[in-house]
């Protein structure tokens, strides 16, 4: 029975994954031009280094000074139009649409007896459309937790006109992928500033898939995020791209130009394991969720996250769901997942 169930889940997972027929194999690029605005590049120009050597050096500097790398100035143009928050991202890119952050606001009903003013920042998955994760946010609001669903860099409202998918967020352009991740982390922290301005004193994070990676990096660098849900968790950014089913088209371009070990070094400063000791030193409540039949975030990578959480005695809970990455968004698994997410946040936020 177990083997038959596993076969059914993997077939279903493949079917959902390959519904998308617009994946593009883009050329490999080091993308060094994206580094010019990174703090770790200032005062450290390329001086005879090969592209790989220079990126390795920038990663070392970025990790050593990650507070600067993920640092920012609070935006001054927050605008709430109905239930849509907009502001200028502290990270500037060549794409005007991507430079405006959009957040869909789901406020909880006022309750004068509520002593805590609680809010959750929700980070969707890679290639999420503008309407996805709205039901989860609405559920949080009904439970007394206001929710703000952020549009990730190069997604939905922020997608450049030439794209059909959020290819610029994760791709075979090494530097651009780093820059998009840095931008996402900083945008999340800026939203926390806005929430504080509105009087919210308890702020949590809920990230799914790529959003989970972004959420972890943000929380590791911001003590305000005391309750965190990582919905699909994994280790090094490079390993997920290299092994995942949904990123095969990216690997096809990468593997002709770079090894997995080199890619880990090139993407070190945007990889959660680099900051796990920093995360563990902070007083946080953490929920890790992963799927037993996941072919996008392979389970053996997720288990490494849980093993380290146990080793460091992190205050955490882990949940393993009997589905895959894509099937987690299908009934009944999406309802089970939503229950675990909302109950954990409700209990600890």
Secondary structure as the mmCIF struct_conf table of DSSP 4:
data_model
#
loop_
_struct_conf.conf_type_id
_struct_conf.id
_struct_conf.beg_label_comp_id
_struct_conf.beg_label_asym_id
_struct_conf.beg_label_seq_id
_struct_conf.end_label_comp_id
_struct_conf.end_label_asym_id
_struct_conf.end_label_seq_id
HELX_RH_AL_P HELX_RH_AL_P1 UNK A 2 UNK A 17
TURN_TY1_P TURN_TY1_P1 UNK A 18 UNK A 19
HELX_LH_PP_P HELX_LH_PP_P1 UNK A 26 UNK A 28
STRN STRN1 UNK A 29 UNK A 29
HELX_RH_3T_P HELX_RH_3T_P1 UNK A 32 UNK A 37
BEND BEND1 UNK A 38 UNK A 38
HELX_RH_3T_P HELX_RH_3T_P2 UNK A 39 UNK A 41
TURN_TY1_P TURN_TY1_P2 UNK A 42 UNK A 43
BEND BEND2 UNK A 48 UNK A 48
HELX_RH_AL_P HELX_RH_AL_P2 UNK A 51 UNK A 64
TURN_TY1_P TURN_TY1_P3 UNK A 65 UNK A 65
HELX_RH_AL_P HELX_RH_AL_P3 UNK A 66 UNK A 69
TURN_TY1_P TURN_TY1_P4 UNK A 70 UNK A 70
BEND BEND3 UNK A 76 UNK A 76
STRN STRN2 UNK A 79 UNK A 81
TURN_TY1_P TURN_TY1_P5 UNK A 82 UNK A 83
STRN STRN3 UNK A 84 UNK A 88
BEND BEND4 UNK A 90 UNK A 91
BEND BEND5 UNK A 94 UNK A 94
HELX_RH_3T_P HELX_RH_3T_P3 UNK A 96 UNK A 99
STRN STRN4 UNK A 100 UNK A 106
HELX_LH_PP_P HELX_LH_PP_P2 UNK A 107 UNK A 110
TURN_TY1_P TURN_TY1_P6 UNK A 112 UNK A 113
BEND BEND6 UNK A 116 UNK A 116
STRN STRN5 UNK A 118 UNK A 123
TURN_TY1_P TURN_TY1_P7 UNK A 126 UNK A 127
TURN_TY1_P TURN_TY1_P8 UNK A 130 UNK A 133
HELX_RH_AL_P HELX_RH_AL_P4 UNK A 134 UNK A 142
TURN_TY1_P TURN_TY1_P9 UNK A 143 UNK A 144
STRN STRN6 UNK A 146 UNK A 150
HELX_LH_PP_P HELX_LH_PP_P3 UNK A 151 UNK A 152
TURN_TY1_P TURN_TY1_P10 UNK A 153 UNK A 154
BEND BEND7 UNK A 155 UNK A 155
HELX_RH_3T_P HELX_RH_3T_P4 UNK A 156 UNK A 158
TURN_TY1_P TURN_TY1_P11 UNK A 161 UNK A 162
BEND BEND8 UNK A 164 UNK A 165
TURN_TY1_P TURN_TY1_P12 UNK A 167 UNK A 169
BEND BEND9 UNK A 170 UNK A 172
STRN STRN7 UNK A 173 UNK A 173
HELX_RH_AL_P HELX_RH_AL_P5 UNK A 174 UNK A 197
TURN_TY1_P TURN_TY1_P13 UNK A 198 UNK A 199
STRN STRN8 UNK A 202 UNK A 208
TURN_TY1_P TURN_TY1_P14 UNK A 209 UNK A 209
HELX_RH_AL_P HELX_RH_AL_P6 UNK A 210 UNK A 220
TURN_TY1_P TURN_TY1_P15 UNK A 221 UNK A 221
TURN_TY1_P TURN_TY1_P16 UNK A 223 UNK A 224
STRN STRN9 UNK A 225 UNK A 231
BEND BEND10 UNK A 232 UNK A 232
BEND BEND11 UNK A 235 UNK A 235
HELX_RH_AL_P HELX_RH_AL_P7 UNK A 237 UNK A 243
HELX_RH_3T_P HELX_RH_3T_P5 UNK A 245 UNK A 247
HELX_RH_AL_P HELX_RH_AL_P8 UNK A 248 UNK A 254
TURN_TY1_P TURN_TY1_P17 UNK A 255 UNK A 257
HELX_RH_AL_P HELX_RH_AL_P9 UNK A 260 UNK A 266
TURN_TY1_P TURN_TY1_P18 UNK A 267 UNK A 267
HELX_RH_3T_P HELX_RH_3T_P6 UNK A 268 UNK A 270
HELX_RH_3T_P HELX_RH_3T_P7 UNK A 272 UNK A 275
HELX_RH_AL_P HELX_RH_AL_P10 UNK A 276 UNK A 280
TURN_TY1_P TURN_TY1_P19 UNK A 281 UNK A 281
BEND BEND12 UNK A 282 UNK A 282
STRN STRN10 UNK A 285 UNK A 291
TURN_TY1_P TURN_TY1_P20 UNK A 292 UNK A 293
TURN_TY1_P TURN_TY1_P21 UNK A 295 UNK A 298
HELX_RH_AL_P HELX_RH_AL_P11 UNK A 299 UNK A 311
TURN_TY1_P TURN_TY1_P22 UNK A 312 UNK A 313
BEND BEND13 UNK A 315 UNK A 315
STRN STRN11 UNK A 316 UNK A 321
BEND BEND14 UNK A 322 UNK A 323
TURN_TY1_P TURN_TY1_P23 UNK A 325 UNK A 326
HELX_RH_3T_P HELX_RH_3T_P8 UNK A 327 UNK A 329
BEND BEND15 UNK A 330 UNK A 330
TURN_TY1_P TURN_TY1_P24 UNK A 331 UNK A 332
HELX_RH_AL_P HELX_RH_AL_P12 UNK A 333 UNK A 348
#
